[in-house]
């Protein structure tokens, strides 16, 4: 009876060791997707880069795109990057202080302003997705400032 117990415990330990080792890998797994066939082309593997992001900040109660925000967008999304954009996600947020319905309207206006600017740079509208978050409470003036923003997340295709 003792021998059977030892064998079962040993077998369980070996299986656990194999299971733990199989899930750990130090190599990053590339994000790969297949491109559909079109016009007689063969399937190609397309490697996608990691998601990058930056935020555009707005003044309290404003949906105007300021010069420094325009400069930041142009710096982050230069011409070489614009031609490689796979998708862009715009995530609008606002500080919850003040009127909630006005803040929700500001979120949508801010996202639409950034979206229109990106389209004017040559990014196709079908590559831009939008998300509108509910207004959130910031515990400090700095957090409230950070909540008045549109986060731009993008991924390049190579």
Secondary structure as a PSIPRED ss2 file (coil, helix, strand):
# PSIPRED VFORMAT (PSIPRED V4.0)

   1 X C   1.000  0.000  0.000
   2 X H   0.000  1.000  0.000
   3 X H   0.000  1.000  0.000
   4 X H   0.000  1.000  0.000
   5 X H   0.000  1.000  0.000
   6 X H   0.000  1.000  0.000
   7 X H   0.000  1.000  0.000
   8 X H   0.000  1.000  0.000
   9 X H   0.000  1.000  0.000
  10 X H   0.000  1.000  0.000
  11 X H   0.000  1.000  0.000
  12 X H   0.000  1.000  0.000
  13 X H   0.000  1.000  0.000
  14 X H   0.000  1.000  0.000
  15 X H   0.000  1.000  0.000
  16 X H   0.000  1.000  0.000
  17 X H   0.000  1.000  0.000
  18 X H   0.000  1.000  0.000
  19 X H   0.000  1.000  0.000
  20 X H   0.000  1.000  0.000
  21 X H   0.000  1.000  0.000
  22 X H   0.000  1.000  0.000
  23 X C   1.000  0.000  0.000
  24 X C   1.000  0.000  0.000
  25 X C   1.000  0.000  0.000
  26 X C   1.000  0.000  0.000
  27 X C   1.000  0.000  0.000
  28 X C   1.000  0.000  0.000
  29 X C   1.000  0.000  0.000
  30 X C   1.000  0.000  0.000
  31 X E   0.000  0.000  1.000
  32 X E   0.000  0.000  1.000
  33 X E   0.000  0.000  1.000
  34 X E   0.000  0.000  1.000
  35 X E   0.000  0.000  1.000
  36 X C   1.000  0.000  0.000
  37 X C   1.000  0.000  0.000
  38 X C   1.000  0.000  0.000
  39 X C   1.000  0.000  0.000
  40 X C   1.000  0.000  0.000
  41 X C   1.000  0.000  0.000
  42 X C   1.000  0.000  0.000
  43 X C   1.000  0.000  0.000
  44 X E   0.000  0.000  1.000
  45 X E   0.000  0.000  1.000
  46 X E   0.000  0.000  1.000
  47 X E   0.000  0.000  1.000
  48 X E   0.000  0.000  1.000
  49 X C   1.000  0.000  0.000
  50 X C   1.000  0.000  0.000
  51 X C   1.000  0.000  0.000
  52 X E   0.000  0.000  1.000
  53 X E   0.000  0.000  1.000
  54 X E   0.000  0.000  1.000
  55 X E   0.000  0.000  1.000
  56 X E   0.000  0.000  1.000
  57 X E   0.000  0.000  1.000
  58 X C   1.000  0.000  0.000
  59 X C   1.000  0.000  0.000
  60 X C   1.000  0.000  0.000
  61 X C   1.000  0.000  0.000
  62 X C   1.000  0.000  0.000
  63 X C   1.000  0.000  0.000
  64 X C   1.000  0.000  0.000
  65 X C   1.000  0.000  0.000
  66 X C   1.000  0.000  0.000
  67 X H   0.000  1.000  0.000
  68 X H   0.000  1.000  0.000
  69 X H   0.000  1.000  0.000
  70 X H   0.000  1.000  0.000
  71 X H   0.000  1.000  0.000
  72 X H   0.000  1.000  0.000
  73 X H   0.000  1.000  0.000
  74 X H   0.000  1.000  0.000
  75 X H   0.000  1.000  0.000
  76 X H   0.000  1.000  0.000
  77 X C   1.000  0.000  0.000
  78 X C   1.000  0.000  0.000
  79 X H   0.000  1.000  0.000
  80 X H   0.000  1.000  0.000
  81 X H   0.000  1.000  0.000
  82 X H   0.000  1.000  0.000
  83 X C   1.000  0.000  0.000
  84 X C   1.000  0.000  0.000
  85 X E   0.000  0.000  1.000
  86 X E   0.000  0.000  1.000
  87 X E   0.000  0.000  1.000
  88 X E   0.000  0.000  1.000
  89 X E   0.000  0.000  1.000
  90 X E   0.000  0.000  1.000
  91 X E   0.000  0.000  1.000
  92 X E   0.000  0.000  1.000
  93 X E   0.000  0.000  1.000
  94 X C   1.000  0.000  0.000
  95 X E   0.000  0.000  1.000
  96 X C   1.000  0.000  0.000
  97 X C   1.000  0.000  0.000
  98 X C   1.000  0.000  0.000
  99 X C   1.000  0.000  0.000
 100 X H   0.000  1.000  0.000
 101 X H   0.000  1.000  0.000
 102 X H   0.000  1.000  0.000
 103 X H   0.000  1.000  0.000
 104 X H   0.000  1.000  0.000
 105 X H   0.000  1.000  0.000
 106 X H   0.000  1.000  0.000
 107 X H   0.000  1.000  0.000
 108 X H   0.000  1.000  0.000
 109 X H   0.000  1.000  0.000
 110 X H   0.000  1.000  0.000
 111 X H   0.000  1.000  0.000
 112 X H   0.000  1.000  0.000
 113 X H   0.000  1.000  0.000
 114 X H   0.000  1.000  0.000
 115 X H   0.000  1.000  0.000
 116 X H   0.000  1.000  0.000
 117 X H   0.000  1.000  0.000
 118 X H   0.000  1.000  0.000
 119 X H   0.000  1.000  0.000
 120 X H   0.000  1.000  0.000
 121 X C   1.000  0.000  0.000
 122 X C   1.000  0.000  0.000
 123 X C   1.000  0.000  0.000
 124 X C   1.000  0.000  0.000
 125 X H   0.000  1.000  0.000
 126 X H   0.000  1.000  0.000
 127 X H   0.000  1.000  0.000
 128 X E   0.000  0.000  1.000
 129 X E   0.000  0.000  1.000
 130 X E   0.000  0.000  1.000
 131 X E   0.000  0.000  1.000
 132 X E   0.000  0.000  1.000
 133 X C   1.000  0.000  0.000
 134 X C   1.000  0.000  0.000
 135 X C   1.000  0.000  0.000
 136 X E   0.000  0.000  1.000
 137 X C   1.000  0.000  0.000
 138 X C   1.000  0.000  0.000
 139 X C   1.000  0.000  0.000
 140 X C   1.000  0.000  0.000
 141 X H   0.000  1.000  0.000
 142 X H   0.000  1.000  0.000
 143 X H   0.000  1.000  0.000
 144 X H   0.000  1.000  0.000
 145 X H   0.000  1.000  0.000
 146 X H   0.000  1.000  0.000
 147 X H   0.000  1.000  0.000
 148 X C   1.000  0.000  0.000
 149 X E   0.000  0.000  1.000
 150 X E   0.000  0.000  1.000
 151 X E   0.000  0.000  1.000
 152 X E   0.000  0.000  1.000
 153 X E   0.000  0.000  1.000
 154 X E   0.000  0.000  1.000
 155 X E   0.000  0.000  1.000
 156 X E   0.000  0.000  1.000
 157 X E   0.000  0.000  1.000
 158 X C   1.000  0.000  0.000
